[in-house]
Amino acid sequence: MRIMDQKIILQRMVVDCQIGIHPHEKAGPQAITVDVTLGLAASLAAQNDDILTTVDYDQVWNGVHELVKARPYNLQETLCAAIAELCLALDNVDQVWVRTGKPDIYPDCESISYQLHALADAAAAS
């Protein structure tokens, strides 16, 4: 078998985060959604059933929770960039997609979201 692409996906985490620029958003945390997709290095193949041969997604889950508790954010863009940096610092992650969403902004809109796709510096250079 030849694996063409492999990803680990943390889908629709719901976390409380103080985020936004409006006075009512600065008054306290609001629920946001976070999606993270880790693009795994091609050299990382599921050759056995050992956690040491993959990426431990607990690090991502815990890291996201720590980031949203660490400080307030004005922009989703800033939070997504911080999450992307966290993920790209992990061994064997060569790219990441991060999306945040604010679900309670407009009554006729499911969510106001921002998404970025970033490459590790080594992957970007090739």
Phi and psi in degrees as a GROMACS rama.xvg file:
@    title "Ramachandran Plot"
@    xaxis  label "Phi"
@    yaxis  label "Psi"
@TYPE xy
-117.506  112.404  ARG-2
-80.1581  126.421  ILE-3
-91.9535  -32.3706  MET-4
-159.1  140.188  ASP-5
-143.653  137.826  GLN-6
-140.883  150.557  LYS-7
-112.684  131.461  ILE-8
-123.067  124.041  ILE-9
-104.737  110.213  LEU-10
-110.072  128.158  GLN-11
55.6832  48.9661  ARG-12
-65.0814  141.444  MET-13
-114.629  118.294  VAL-14
-130.925  153.233  VAL-15
-90.7262  130.837  ASP-16
-145.369  137.154  CYS-17
-84.2476  106.454  GLN-18
-145.211  136.83  ILE-19
134.32  168.11  GLY-20
-110.12  -14.1489  ILE-21
-84.5511  150.39  HIS-22
-53.4669  -41.2546  PRO-23
-67.6052  -25.393  HIS-24
-78.7824  -29.7169  GLU-25
-79.5984  -11.1197  LYS-26
-71.0726  -22.1789  ALA-27
174.185  176.733  GLY-28
-69.2316  155.263  PRO-29
-131.387  155.471  GLN-30
-73.7865  130.802  ALA-31
-128.79  161.206  ILE-32
-105.985  148.787  THR-33
-135.392  127.059  VAL-34
-116.076  133.021  ASP-35
-131.191  127.431  VAL-36
-119.196  120.981  THR-37
-96.8593  122.27  LEU-38
-87.3659  116.372  GLY-39
-85.8594  146.674  LEU-40
-58.4383  143.16  ALA-41
-60.2614  -29.245  ALA-42
-72.7437  -13.1708  SER-43
-91.4957  101.885  LEU-44
-119.386  144.216  ALA-45
-72.491  79.4615  ALA-46
-90.1718  -18.8123  GLN-47
-150.141  -172.688  ASN-48
-106.658  42.7778  ASP-49
-114.553  128.971  ASP-50
-58.3452  -25.5167  ILE-51
-69.8758  -11.4697  LEU-52
-103.365  18.8774  THR-53
-146.328  -166.688  THR-54
-102.841  130.044  VAL-55
-80.3039  106.258  ASP-56
-71.8761  -11.1074  TYR-57
-59.1275  -34.1548  ASP-58
-63.2823  -37.3931  GLN-59
-72.0604  -49.261  VAL-60
-57.8661  -50.6002  TRP-61
-62.979  -41.3162  ASN-62
-62.5255  -41.4398  GLY-63
-62.0022  -45.9299  VAL-64
-61.8996  -38.7818  HIS-65
-67.1384  -41.4603  GLU-66
-62.1815  -43.3989  LEU-67
-72.6801  -22.2584  VAL-68
-86.4713  -20.9421  LYS-69
-69.014  -34.66  ALA-70
-166.642  162.632  ARG-71
-77.4186  153.764  PRO-72
-122.429  140.04  TYR-73
-79.7748  -41.9032  ASN-74
-122.636  144.077  LEU-75
-61.1186  -33.6836  GLN-76
-58.4025  -41.4832  GLU-77
-68.0878  -43.44  THR-78
-63.3809  -44.5367  LEU-79
-60.5449  -41.1058  CYS-80
-63.3749  -40.5681  ALA-81
-64.7912  -41.133  ALA-82
-65.7012  -41.1353  ILE-83
-61.6012  -43.6235  ALA-84
-61.557  -42.2371  GLU-85
-56.8768  -47.5064  LEU-86
-69.2664  -41.447  CYS-87
-71.6122  -14.8414  LEU-88
-78.5972  -11.6241  ALA-89
-78.3819  143.621  LEU-90
-60.9936  141.384  ASP-91
72.1565  12.1553  ASN-92
-105.809  117.091  VAL-93
-107.543  -9.83898  ASP-94
-157.982  161.192  GLN-95
-148.538  144.625  VAL-96
-116.646  129.617  TRP-97
-129.059  132.767  VAL-98
-132.858  132.845  ARG-99
-115.709  153.387  THR-100
-141.561  142.336  GLY-101
-109.563  101.7  LYS-102
-78.4113  -15.2046  PRO-103
-109.642  32.9634  ASP-104
-86.9768  -53.812  ILE-105
-122.765  142.136  TYR-106
-68.4527  -23.203  PRO-107
-106.699  20.2803  ASP-108
-135.824  124.556  CYS-109
-59.2713  -39.9287  GLU-110
-166.935  148.775  SER-111
-103.733  116.502  ILE-112
-122.742  159.336  SER-113
-134.004  139.766  TYR-114
-134.726  141.504  GLN-115
-132.696  156.812  LEU-116
-126.664  124.135  HIS-117
-130.913  148.686  ALA-118
-109.237  146.197  LEU-119
-62.4404  151.116  ALA-120
-55.137  -39.8551  ASP-121
-64.9679  -39.5147  ALA-122
-70.7797  -35.9801  ALA-123
-68.5066  -30.5078  ALA-124
-75.2376  -22.2861  ALA-125
